[in-house]
């Protein structure tokens, strides 16, 4: 474990709690009917309960295609994207992964690979791993889902100029409506 200094004012205390609460309360939209009419489909929501932008870095498909593609998004926001089996395919599902970069400042970042599946045979799966390769997210996806907490501690200063440290935590919950939550966990 190491401490990595970043040049960012870290949101702490009540302000962080309020912003996290706002993201947590955001409604996840119902998947569109025409998506649900597909043979196999999945809708993924990423709740970014951090102050940091998340940049889409890569995509991997074992099967299927995007219905609604993901992109980058801001801190304290949520992203919803969806995938389905490929047009004209027979007995295939949809399985793959994405890589996102949590942009901590202009020189530091934390890469995560998220995996999701709704295969023709088998269970819904989801997973997360620290990686810059989208296929790694797919490879760690499991029916139980998963989580990770960064080994490194990131340190900046709060608005009063005091040191503020945090870790990144990511959880993955599988299902037709897969949920990923990215958290900024303050540490003493």
Secondary structure, DSSP 8 states (H G I E B T S, - for coil): --EEEEEEE---HHHHHHHHHHHHHS------HHHHTSSSEEEEEEEEESSSEEEEEEEEEEE-EEEE----B-TT-EEEEEEE--TT-SS--EEEEEEEEEE-SSS-EEEEEEEEEE-SSS-EEEEEES-S-HHHHHHH-BTT-EEEE-SSEEEEE-TTS-EEEEEEEEEEE-SSEEEEEEEEEEE-
